[in-house]
Amino acid sequence: MASIEKKKNTSQEITINDNINHYIYSVHCHILHDRAKKINGYIILIRDITADKELEIMKSDFISTAAHQLRTPLSSIKWMMKMLLDGDVGKLSTEQNDLLKKGFQRSNEVISMMNNLLGITEIDRDKLPFKIEPTYIDKVLEKLYDHYVENAKQKGITLILEKPKGELPLIRVDLQKINMCVQNLLDNAVKYTAKGGKVILGAYTKDKNIIIKVADSGIGITDEEGVKLFTRFYRGKRAINEEPTGSGLGLYIVKSIKLKHGGEVWFESEKDKGTTFYIKLPIKD
């Protein structure tokens, strides 16, 4: 059995294989104290969670298969809409163009949801691949700004790129995963900010770390919502009322990715006045 620390309550999962069967047990050690607060003994609880784990794998496989099957036709629909918007098959009327733009945006949102579902299945299996390489974060933010500025403009929102004072140092990260993190934060910022509002994207250095900032003037987050914000599938009631579509996976993915980079994520918010998210990434020598 795995070792158990004797000074604090601990929880561990133990896997046992006997060449035929596969078992997973959850082991919890609870310390008993006497009135003088001296350790008086231990209670060890062992629970067979094999069936629970198998059910989680089945659920994860179903989500992965469904997301893959849905993403392919959705990508085709998006491509056909893009052709129509670009005028490849003839000129559109103003009404037709407006309707297609809305459909194109919705298809992007659904594809983003599918990508999040695929991401979470890889996270749950601990199989999310990471390719760490030297990256300039300010270049990443510039590309994301160029990608989102038109979308924000169509919604009547001002997207601002705050350029750092001087060039940011090279940092070793998975470019695709960090891109995914900031995209999720920008998606939420634009989605939950009303017309006439603004979203700020920026980065700076502090204490041998690079801090990425995404700030908005949107609906804000209450203390009650903040407690559950980074859990899977969670969406606050006000967020659902503001925008019914959404998976509630974006911030869970952000949290999981920053952990793999040895970083941190947190937010500052005030109800109805906006939210600022921060991602801290260490600058490693």
N, C-alpha and C positions, 0 to 999 in steps of 0.2 A: 504493500500500500504506500501511496505517496506520503512524504513526511508532512507533519502538521506542526505549525508553529505553536509554541506553548504559552505565548503571552497575549495572543489576541484571537478572536473568533475568525475562522477561516472557512472558505468554501472551495471545493475542487471537484473536477470531473475526472473520473478514472475509466479508461477503456480496457477491457479484458478480452483477449482472443484465445480460443482453445483449438484453433485449426478447423473447427466445425461451426461454432457459434460466435457471435459478436455481441458483447454486452457493454453498456455504458451506465455507470453509476454516479450519482450526485452525492458527495460526501460533505457534510457540514459538521464542524467541530465548535461546540459552544462551551465556554468556560464557566464554571460554577465558583462563586466567591462566598466566603463566610462574612459575618458581620464586620470583621476587621479588614475586609476587602482583600484578604489573602486567598490565593487559589486553593479551592477545596476539592476540585475534581473536574472532570470533563464529561460532556454528553456528546457522543458521536452518532449522527443520524445518517444512515445510508439508504438511498432510494434508487430503485431501478428505473432509469429514464430512457431505456432502449427504445421502447415504443414511441415515446414522445419525440425522440431524435429522428426516428424513421419517418414519422408523420411530417416533421419539419422538412426533411429531404424531399418527400413526395410533393409537398406544397411548393417548395422551391423549384422543383423540376417542372411542375405545372405552370407556374408563373413564367419561367424562362421560355418554355415551349410556346405559350400563348403570346408572349411579347415578341418573340422571333417571328411567329406566323403573322402577327398583325402589322409589324413594322415594315415588312416588304411591300404589301399592297399600299400602305399609307405613303411610303416613299414614292411609289409610282404615281399616286394621285397628286402628291406635291409637285412632282416633276412636270406633269401635264398642266397643272395650274400655272406653273412658272412659265411654260411655253405660251400659254394664253396671255398672261400678263405682259410678256415681252413682245407681244404682237407677232409671234412666229406664224400664226394661222389667220391673221387678219386683224384689222382694227376693231377695238371694242368701244361700246358706248360708255359714257361716264358711269351709268348705273351698273353696267356689267363689270366694269373695272373695279368699282367699289366693292361689289359682292365677292368677286374673286379674291381681292385683297384680304377680306375678312375670312374667307374660306382657307386661303393660303396660311394665314396667321394661326387659325385653329388647327390646321394639319400639323404645323410646326409644334404647337403645344402638345398635341397627342403623341407625336414622335418623341418629343422630349420626355413625356411620361413613360413611354415604352423603354427608352434608354435608361431611365431611372430604375424601372423594374428589373431590367437586365443587370444593372449595376448592383442592385441590392441582393440578387441571387448569388452573384460572385462574392460579395462581401460576406454573406451568411456562410458560404462554403470556404471562406478564407482563400479564395482563388482569384481575387481581383489582381491582375498582373500589374506590376510596377516596373517602369523603365526609368531609372534615375539618371539624369544628365544635366550638365551645366545649362542654366537658363537665365535670361534677363527678364525679370518680372515686368518691368515697365513696357517691354515690347509685347508681352502677352496682353497687358491691359489696353494698349493702343489698338490691337487687332479686335479685341472684344468691344471696345468703344465704337470702332468703325462698323461693327456688325449690329450693334444695338441702337445706334443714334437715330436711324431712320424709323425704327419701330417705336421708339420713345416719342419722336416728333409727331408721328401719326396719331398718337394718343394725347398729344398736347402737353407732353412732359419734356422738360429740358434736361438733357443728359450732359453732365460736365465731367471732363477728364482732368483731374488735378495732377499735373506733372511734378515729379519730385525735384527737389533742389539738387541738381547734379545727377549724374547717372547712378542708378542703383547697382550694387555689386552683383557679380554672378552668384547664383545660388543653385544647389544641386537638388532638383525635384523631378517628379514625373510631370512633364509638361501637359500631357493630355488630362491627367487627373486634376491638376491645379486649375486648368482651364475649365474643367467640369464644375469645380467648386465655385469659381467666380461666376460662371454662367448661371448656376442655381441661385446665387444671391442676387444677381442682376435681374433674373426672371421674376423673382419675388418682389424686388424693389419696384420694377416697372408695373407689375401686375397690381400691386396694392397701393399705388400712388395715383391720386385723382388728377384729372386734367388741370393744368396750370401749376402742377407741382414740379419738383426737381429731384434728380438722382445724381449722386456724386460718386465717382469711381477714382480711387487713387492708391498710392503706396508710398511708404517712407521707411527709413531705417531707424531702429532704436535698440540699444543694448545688444548689438550683434545679432539682431533679428530683422527680418523684413516684415512689415505690417501692411497687409492689404486691407483697404477700407471700402465698404459699399454703404453709402448713406442715402436715405430717402426721406421725403416729407409726407409719408403715407399714413396709414391708419394706426401704426404703432402696435406695441405688444403689451398686454397687461401682465402683472406679476403672476397671475394664475396661469396664463398661457405660457409664460416663460419657463415654468418648471418642466413642462412636457415638450417644449419646442423641438428638441433634437431627437425625439423618439420616433420610431417608425410609424408611418401612416397618420401621424397626428396633424390635424388642422384645426385652428381655433374657430369658434362660431362666427366671429366677425369676418375672418378671412373667407369662410365658406359663403357668407352672405355677400361679400364683395365680389368674389370670383368662385362660382360653383365648381369649375373644373380644377383638378389638381390631385396629385397622388399622396401628398404629405410625406414624400421620401427625400426631397431635395436636401433639407438640413441634416437629416440622418446620414446621407451620403457625404456631405461636407465634413461632418464630425468624424466619420470613419476614415476619410482620406487624410485629414490633418493628423490623425493619430499615427498613421503610417509614416508621416514625415517628421514625427517628433514635435509637432506644432501644437498650437492652441486655437480655439475659436470661442468668441464671446460676442455679446451685443449690449448696446445701451439703447433704451427706448423710453418713450413717453406716449401714453395713449393719445391718439388723434394728432400727434405732433411729429411722428416719424421714428425711424429706427436706423441705427448704424451697426453694421456687422464688421467684425475684425477677424482676420486670419493671421496668426503669427507663425512665421517659418524661420527656423534657425539658420544662420549663415555659418556653414561648416567650413573649416580650413581644409 
